[in-house]
Amino acid sequence: MAGFQIEQQPIQGWGTGHQGERLFNTAPAYNNGPFPEGPIPESIFGDSEDERNPYDAIYGELDLHRVYGQQLAIWTHKNPDTICLFTPIAGDSFMTIVSYARNSLEFNTAVDKMMVLLPGHKRPLDMEHVFIVKPGTAILIVPLYDYMVTIEVKQLAHKIDMVVNITMSVLELKSRLQAEYGYPIDRMDLLYKDKPLENTRFLFEYGLAHSSTLFVLLKVKNDILVHVETFWGKRYHLYIDSCTTAFGIIASILRRTVSHNAVDIVRLYELFLPKHTLVLYLGSRVIDWDRCLGFYKIESGSVLRMSTIGLAHEMDIRKVPIILDTGDVQKLWVSKFDRWSTVVLKLHGMTGYPVNLMKLVFNDKFAIDFSDTIGSVSKTDTIHLDVEAIKRDDDFLYGIPLKFKIAKGITEVLKVAPSRSIKSVKDTLERIGVPNATMYDFIVDGYSLPNNKRVVDVIDEYKVPIELSLRQYPVFIHGHQNIIYKMLAYSKETLATFLMRVKMKTGLSFQDFLLLSCGTVLDDDERLPVFSTRITIKSSIFLIPRKQFRTFFVLYDDWMTKVRIPAHPKLQQIKDVLWKDRKVPEGGLASIGNFMQWYFTANSKDGTRKQTPLKERMIVYEANIGKKYLQMKVEQPNRSKHNRRLSRYQRGKKQRAVSQPANHPTGQFKLPQIPRYMSADANRMGGHKAYNTRPRHGHRVKGERQTGGLRSIPRPVYKYVEPGDQSGEPEDGEMVLCLRHDYTLKTSDGRRQSHFH
């Protein structure tokens, strides 16, 4: 077509990065979907040469000329304890490695993909992000698609479908659960096929497959006090755990509105007042029903507000007149779209009558169903409150108000019949929301009340608050071969005593087994009381075999060798095993060592890495130079243990090398030290570090050392600003920091000589 031209456009997203990485931001993500359903085909492409595998095009672009003659470690998730060595020679391309993996390692591009672990990297990279294969590189074969697994939390009746990658660690999966649902990491155990998962291990080590089910066990600690304000005018104080959901709080509050003999409260209110008609606020934020309160970072002393959707949004608010049993008329403000259960709850807040024993009669003809919508009520309609059923309740008629001292000045009043046993009172306390009330002892005047005695026989003074004391609580020990032992832990005994009883109960020695709690080894101080450790009420502790070594089979051509690595090794131990034993060919030491470093040291020992925020590392140096006031933010020097061992000269040399740019000539144009609160006169005395000038506002700088009346300021580390790095300057410009300090000193002959820094 005349006049029609195709303008060539540059390819977007391509570019070369450092260390052989290829930057391709627009590359498609092949593993962003879950594992496909149905049988896995052997190949998704035909046998025709014209139909080429698109993954082969990606693999064929990698450059191997730097690793010719050196062994590359190849690992597959199908055999996680096997490492194969492959030696590329001149003329080989990466497709040679792909062919070897297809023939020897069952590599199938329909369900698997290759990733490259470059030396010094903590995570493997996709093939489209790598251009050059460097010496020491390891090849990993992982699933092409992420797996869809089910996370089941039986304690909260939750089932979650989640897409996970099996190359992620157990700690990373727990972090996702905490970020998305609020489950605390330090109170969570993950189980797969009745085996606990350690935080520092990968998911592929446990043989996790598609459509697998992981179970979550939560360690409950009711140590958060929250105050809940309800729409019927009462305020409740609850001790909860951060794993508690919003629906758990609502269920606990609604239990207090019914009589003690009511059992299935949740089903009762699911009919009268479903949870989708209620709303729970933390300030102005709505709390999701199925998420743990830890997701909202609720702290002790927080105030929650519960209301209905109609009342919260003031949708068609109107008065409903109710004639009480005393003959008085009360007008209640409710929404037209609320249910009659809202009216009954407001009556409960006024009179204290149990909700399940009240009845509303419309125009003296028929009883109102609490699950019906209020709708329109005319002025001529009459609604009577019938309390005939309440007169048959022993707790309401003959009940004695008992006051229970929960903790921290919080008391709970419970009205019970004198003929009830202490055991039944404990059951009622637990039903209305007092956590673990059945495990506590009732203490009156220093004496414990027996469970089988009646209230009238053991309590003389009803106005004295009853204290709750925890003496012992159950703990579950998961032993060898799925045997579960139930033990009673005494709260005041030491951890050493408890461990000795565990050894006698199970008959297993701690020399062969470890105690695992929340994914980490139980290593608390044995002198602490049991209740002060991670062993809480109804917690589960797992006895796992103490595996001293992990064995890897290294295959190379027609021979095989075994490499034994400690279960939790240090980097030096990995080096000693590989370099001293000399069981692996020298050409493959770097590649296998790179793989071992990723395999064992992807996480720290406790599974967490703490990094100090930049704001905490920055301190402000101030000085008066001449007639000008200077204020400068610099980063604190490294105060690690290794740096403290260096001499003063070595520290200064190291910091000068770090603080200077790459093109800066060493030893020239050194930037001056600007100690905080140091005057210009003090700086002219030769730049002394010690001085006795009082700091402003009387506070000390983080990192200062004080000896007598002198203060020592650490050497600042100056940060150079790159062009266009949030400095307000244009990207094509360059920002240069230059500090000049002029002063005059007298020489020995009395003449003045000018100097500058």
Order of alpha helices (4+ residues) and beta strands (2+ residues): beta-beta-alpha-beta-beta-alpha-beta-beta-beta-beta-beta-alpha-beta-beta-beta-beta-beta-alpha-alpha-beta-beta-beta-alpha-beta-beta-alpha-beta-beta-beta-alpha-beta-beta-alpha-beta-beta-alpha-beta-beta-beta-alpha-beta-beta-beta-beta-beta-alpha-alpha-alpha-beta-beta-alpha-alpha-alpha-beta-beta-beta-beta-beta
